[in-house]
Amino acid sequence: MFALRDEEGALDAVQDAMAKLCMRYVTRPPDEWPMLFQRILQNVIRDALRRRKVRDTWIVLLSKLGLAGDDAHEDAPDPLDALVCADDRNEDAAPHRRAEQAQVLAILEREIARLPQRQREAFLMRYWEELDTAETAAAMGCSEGSVKTHCSRATRTLAEALRGRGIEP
């Protein structure tokens, strides 16, 4: 549970694991519950870490594009912000970088639009809307395994498409 990095995430994982144990294995003998709980908890943690890894990859890319929820961009930009410091501290805010970021974003949007519908739906629900696997499966009317497969294929396809264009996700 230390891998979840915060107490709240760890408690959520334990609660999810306990709920799954109660829903799926209530008919099993009580002496089997500790081992079942341990396995379920390990799977919940692995799923959370996988989800975080994929989400972090896309958040890093979007933050490089200046789209990671920064409200400061809503105001009129300060002309001094376009100047690049001598030590390149603000190189990412330079006008040529912003143009590059806009191009990368356009490429990413086109690649997401090219995904098969189910992969696109699963990817956007899981990583943009931050729904968990069960919520996404319910919304899509499919199994959790199908959601995982669609998300895996979508992230692999997007990463390959970006790499093919010289962009490292």
C-alpha positions as CSV (number, residue, x, y, z in Angstrom):
1,M,0.0,0.0,0.0
2,F,3.0,2.3,0.3
3,A,3.0,2.4,-3.5
4,L,-0.2,4.4,-3.4
5,R,1.7,7.3,-1.8
6,D,-1.0,8.6,0.4
7,E,-3.2,7.4,3.2
8,E,-6.4,8.4,1.4
9,G,-5.5,6.3,-1.7
10,A,-4.6,3.4,0.6
11,L,-7.9,3.6,2.5
12,D,-9.8,3.7,-0.8
13,A,-8.0,0.6,-2.0
14,V,-8.8,-1.3,1.2
15,Q,-12.5,-0.1,1.0
16,D,-12.8,-1.2,-2.6
17,A,-11.2,-4.6,-1.9
18,M,-13.5,-5.1,1.1
19,A,-16.6,-4.2,-1.0
20,K,-15.5,-6.6,-3.7
21,L,-14.9,-9.4,-1.2
22,C,-18.4,-8.8,0.3
23,M,-20.1,-8.7,-3.0
24,R,-18.4,-11.7,-4.7
25,Y,-17.4,-14.1,-1.9
26,V,-20.0,-13.8,0.8
27,T,-21.0,-17.4,0.2
28,R,-17.4,-18.7,0.8
29,P,-16.4,-20.1,4.1
30,P,-15.0,-17.4,6.5
31,D,-11.6,-19.1,6.8
32,E,-11.0,-18.4,3.1
33,W,-11.7,-14.6,3.4
34,P,-8.3,-13.5,4.5
35,M,-6.5,-15.0,1.5
36,L,-9.2,-13.8,-0.9
37,F,-9.1,-10.3,0.6
38,Q,-5.3,-10.3,0.2
39,R,-5.5,-11.2,-3.5
40,I,-8.3,-8.8,-4.2
41,L,-6.4,-6.0,-2.4
42,Q,-3.3,-6.7,-4.5
43,N,-5.4,-6.5,-7.7
44,V,-7.0,-3.3,-6.6
45,I,-3.6,-1.7,-5.9
46,R,-2.2,-3.0,-9.2
47,D,-5.1,-1.5,-11.1
48,A,-4.7,1.8,-9.3
49,L,-1.0,2.0,-10.1
50,R,-1.6,1.1,-13.8
51,R,-4.3,3.7,-14.1
52,R,-2.0,6.3,-12.4
53,K,0.9,5.4,-14.7
54,V,-1.2,5.8,-17.9
55,R,-2.9,9.0,-16.6
56,D,0.5,10.5,-15.6
57,T,1.9,9.8,-19.0
58,W,-0.9,11.8,-20.6
59,I,-0.9,14.5,-18.0
60,V,2.8,15.1,-18.5
61,L,2.2,15.4,-22.2
62,L,-0.7,17.8,-21.7
63,S,1.2,19.8,-19.2
64,K,4.0,20.2,-21.8
65,L,1.3,21.5,-24.1
66,G,0.1,24.0,-21.4
67,L,-3.3,22.3,-21.0
68,A,-3.0,20.8,-17.5
69,G,-5.7,22.9,-15.9
70,D,-3.7,26.2,-15.5
71,D,-6.3,28.9,-15.0
72,A,-3.7,31.7,-15.6
73,H,-4.0,31.1,-19.3
74,E,-7.6,32.4,-19.3
75,D,-6.5,35.9,-18.5
76,A,-4.8,38.1,-21.2
77,P,-1.2,37.1,-21.4
78,D,1.5,39.5,-20.2
79,P,3.8,40.4,-23.2
80,L,6.8,40.0,-20.9
81,D,5.9,36.3,-20.6
82,A,6.9,35.8,-24.3
83,L,10.5,36.8,-23.6
84,V,12.9,33.9,-23.0
85,C,15.3,34.3,-20.0
86,A,19.0,34.1,-20.6
87,D,19.1,30.8,-18.7
88,D,16.1,29.3,-20.6
89,R,14.0,29.0,-17.4
90,N,10.9,29.9,-19.3
91,E,11.7,28.4,-22.6
92,D,8.4,26.4,-22.6
93,A,6.4,29.7,-22.6
94,A,8.3,31.1,-25.7
95,P,6.0,31.8,-28.7
96,H,7.7,29.1,-30.9
97,R,7.2,26.5,-28.1
98,R,3.5,27.5,-27.9
99,A,3.2,27.0,-31.6
100,E,4.8,23.6,-31.3
101,Q,2.5,22.7,-28.4
102,A,-0.6,23.7,-30.5
103,Q,0.7,21.4,-33.3
104,V,1.2,18.5,-31.0
105,L,-2.3,19.0,-29.4
106,A,-3.8,19.0,-32.9
107,I,-2.0,15.8,-33.8
108,L,-3.2,14.2,-30.5
109,E,-6.8,15.2,-31.1
110,R,-6.6,13.8,-34.6
111,E,-5.1,10.5,-33.3
112,I,-7.8,10.2,-30.6
113,A,-10.5,10.8,-33.2
114,R,-9.0,8.0,-35.4
115,L,-9.3,5.4,-32.6
116,P,-12.1,2.9,-33.0
117,Q,-15.2,4.2,-31.2
118,R,-15.0,1.7,-28.2
119,Q,-11.3,2.4,-27.6
120,R,-11.9,6.2,-27.8
121,E,-14.8,5.9,-25.4
122,A,-12.9,3.8,-22.9
123,F,-9.8,6.0,-23.1
124,L,-11.7,9.2,-22.6
125,M,-13.9,7.9,-19.8
126,R,-11.0,6.3,-17.9
127,Y,-8.2,8.9,-18.3
128,W,-10.1,12.2,-19.1
129,E,-13.2,11.7,-17.0
130,E,-11.3,9.6,-14.4
131,L,-14.0,7.0,-14.1
132,D,-12.9,3.7,-12.6
133,T,-13.1,0.4,-14.5
134,A,-16.4,-0.6,-13.1
135,E,-18.0,2.8,-13.9
136,T,-16.6,2.8,-17.4
137,A,-17.9,-0.7,-18.0
138,A,-21.3,0.2,-16.8
139,A,-21.4,3.3,-19.0
140,M,-20.2,1.4,-22.0
141,G,-22.4,-1.7,-21.3
142,C,-19.5,-4.1,-21.4
143,S,-17.3,-6.1,-18.9
144,E,-14.4,-4.6,-16.9
145,G,-12.0,-6.8,-18.9
146,S,-13.2,-5.2,-22.1
147,V,-12.7,-1.7,-20.7
148,K,-9.1,-2.7,-19.8
149,T,-8.5,-4.2,-23.2
150,H,-9.9,-1.1,-25.0
151,C,-7.8,1.3,-22.8
152,S,-4.6,-0.7,-23.3
153,R,-5.1,-0.8,-27.1
154,A,-5.9,2.9,-27.2
155,T,-2.9,4.0,-25.2
156,R,-0.6,1.7,-27.3
157,T,-2.0,3.1,-30.5
158,L,-1.8,6.7,-29.4
159,A,1.8,6.3,-28.2
160,E,2.8,4.6,-31.4
161,A,1.2,7.3,-33.5
162,L,2.9,10.0,-31.6
163,R,6.3,8.3,-31.7
164,G,5.8,7.9,-35.5
165,R,5.5,11.6,-35.7
166,G,8.7,12.1,-33.6
167,I,6.8,13.0,-30.4
168,E,7.7,11.1,-27.3
169,P,4.7,10.7,-24.9
